[in-house]
Amino acid sequence: MKAIAVQPKLVEQVHDAIISEIAAGKLKPGERIIQEQIAQTLGVSRQPVQQALLLLRNKGVLRDAPGRGLLVAPLDLDQVRNLYDIRAVMEGLAFRSAAERNAERARRLGPALIKRGRDAVAGGSVEQMIAADLKFHDLVYELSENPMIAPTMAAQWGYTQRVMGEVLMRDQLPRDIWDQHEALLQALMAGDGDTAERLARQHISQAAAVLIDSLRSERHADAAA
């Protein structure tokens, strides 16, 4: 058995740092990824950067650039739609299960996460808004007590995080997302599985609609130019 050349945790950290830059709009669709520059900025060798970039290409976040190298892939409307179709079902299940199984823990742990989300919106940081959103949903997966939900969702989190950034940057009222989260938390705390599932599906569908409508309008404008 060969020794591990690069610690998996380091590759994961580089992967997450690149995703954060893309999700926050600091690396834009079509922008070329310069491996050496990323390695220098993060203070790591090229090897973990190379492995992280390969993972991101396999997830569809990056794609091959003309000639050589990689660039940030534009969002694919079909992929976004398919992703959110799956999320709506999974989130609905997670919220229903969490409400039915852990209403008391939701009452104890949920309000602090709502505050964190509202503080992130007030601060205007897309990275903080995404982090708060992920934290809230992670809590729900835990409260659902279904061990299959979190890893199933995690398999798509790289692309999901990038999409969430686009939603937040395009939505003129990101605070509304936390109004929705607060309504979801109220359903959880009440132990109301029916309402929790319905609101969760609605929450995901509305986020998808904001992004898909915006992307479609952009593409039509570009085609007409």
SVG drawing of the C-alpha trace seen along z (x, -y; Angstrom):
<svg xmlns="http://www.w3.org/2000/svg" viewBox="-50 -45 54 47">
<polyline fill="none" stroke="black" stroke-width="0.4" points="0.0,0.0 1.5,-3.4 1.7,-6.4 -0.9,-9.1 0.8,-12.0 -1.7,-14.7 -3.9,-14.8 -7.6,-14.5 -8.5,-17.3 -6.2,-19.7 -7.8,-18.9 -11.2,-19.4 -10.1,-22.8 -8.9,-23.9 -12.0,-22.6 -14.2,-24.6 -12.2,-27.8 -12.6,-27.7 -16.3,-27.0 -16.7,-29.9 -15.0,-32.3 -17.3,-31.1 -20.5,-31.1 -19.7,-34.7 -19.2,-35.9 -15.5,-36.5 -14.8,-33.9 -17.3,-34.4 -18.6,-32.1 -16.1,-31.9 -13.2,-33.1 -10.1,-31.0 -8.8,-29.2 -5.0,-29.7 -3.7,-26.8 -0.5,-28.5 -2.3,-31.7 -4.7,-29.7 -1.8,-27.7 0.0,-30.9 -3.0,-32.7 -3.9,-29.7 -0.3,-29.0 -0.4,-25.4 1.5,-23.3 0.0,-22.7 -0.9,-19.1 -3.9,-19.7 -5.1,-22.5 -4.8,-20.1 -6.9,-17.5 -9.5,-20.0 -9.9,-21.3 -10.3,-17.8 -13.1,-17.2 -14.8,-20.5 -14.6,-19.6 -16.2,-16.3 -19.0,-18.0 -19.6,-20.4 -18.6,-23.5 -15.5,-23.9 -15.0,-22.8 -12.1,-22.5 -11.0,-25.8 -10.1,-26.1 -6.5,-25.0 -5.7,-24.0 -6.7,-24.6 -10.1,-25.1 -12.7,-27.8 -15.8,-28.4 -18.7,-26.7 -21.9,-28.7 -24.9,-27.4 -26.8,-24.8 -30.6,-25.4 -31.4,-21.7 -28.9,-20.8 -30.3,-23.5 -33.8,-22.4 -33.0,-18.7 -31.0,-19.6 -33.8,-21.5 -36.4,-18.9 -34.3,-16.4 -33.8,-18.9 -37.5,-19.6 -38.2,-16.0 -35.3,-15.4 -35.9,-18.6 -39.5,-17.8 -38.7,-14.5 -36.1,-15.9 -38.3,-18.7 -41.3,-16.3 -39.1,-13.8 -37.5,-16.5 -40.8,-18.0 -42.3,-14.6 -39.2,-13.4 -37.4,-16.4 -39.7,-19.3 -38.1,-20.0 -34.6,-20.1 -35.8,-22.4 -37.1,-24.8 -33.8,-24.7 -31.4,-24.9 -33.2,-26.6 -33.7,-30.2 -29.9,-30.9 -29.5,-29.8 -32.3,-32.1 -30.5,-35.0 -27.2,-34.0 -28.9,-34.0 -30.5,-37.4 -27.2,-38.8 -25.5,-37.5 -28.1,-39.3 -27.7,-42.5 -23.9,-42.2 -24.3,-41.7 -21.8,-38.9 -22.8,-36.2 -20.3,-33.8 -21.9,-34.2 -25.4,-33.9 -24.5,-30.6 -22.8,-29.3 -25.8,-30.2 -28.2,-28.6 -26.1,-25.4 -26.0,-25.3 -29.7,-25.6 -30.3,-22.8 -27.6,-20.6 -29.5,-20.9 -32.7,-19.7 -30.9,-16.7 -29.6,-15.9 -33.1,-16.3 -34.6,-14.1 -32.7,-11.1 -32.5,-9.7 -28.8,-8.9 -29.2,-8.7 -30.3,-12.3 -27.1,-14.2 -24.7,-12.1 -27.2,-12.1 -27.4,-15.9 -23.6,-16.2 -22.9,-14.5 -24.3,-17.6 -23.3,-20.3 -20.5,-21.7 -22.8,-22.5 -25.6,-23.4 -23.4,-25.9 -22.6,-27.6 -26.3,-27.7 -27.2,-29.1 -24.7,-32.0 -26.4,-32.8 -29.8,-32.8 -28.7,-35.1 -26.9,-37.5 -29.9,-37.7 -32.7,-37.8 -33.5,-41.4 -34.9,-40.4 -32.6,-37.8 -34.1,-38.5 -37.3,-36.7 -35.3,-33.5 -35.0,-33.8 -38.6,-34.7 -39.2,-31.3 -36.7,-29.6 -38.4,-31.1 -41.8,-29.8 -40.2,-26.4 -38.7,-26.5 -42.2,-27.3 -43.6,-24.2 -40.7,-22.1 -41.2,-23.5 -44.9,-22.7 -44.2,-19.2 -46.3,-19.8 -44.9,-17.4 -47.5,-18.2 -46.8,-21.9 -43.0,-21.5 -42.9,-19.3 -45.2,-21.6 -43.2,-24.8 -39.9,-23.0 -40.9,-22.0 -42.3,-25.5 -39.1,-27.1 -36.9,-25.1 -39.2,-25.6 -39.3,-29.4 -35.5,-29.6 -35.3,-27.6 -37.8,-29.9 -35.8,-33.0 -32.6,-31.6 -34.1,-29.9 -36.2,-33.0 -33.1,-35.2 -30.9,-32.9 -33.5,-32.5 -33.9,-36.3 -30.1,-36.7 -29.8,-34.1 -32.6,-35.7 -31.0,-39.2 -27.6,-37.8 -29.3,-36.1 -31.0,-39.3 -27.9,-41.4"/>
</svg>
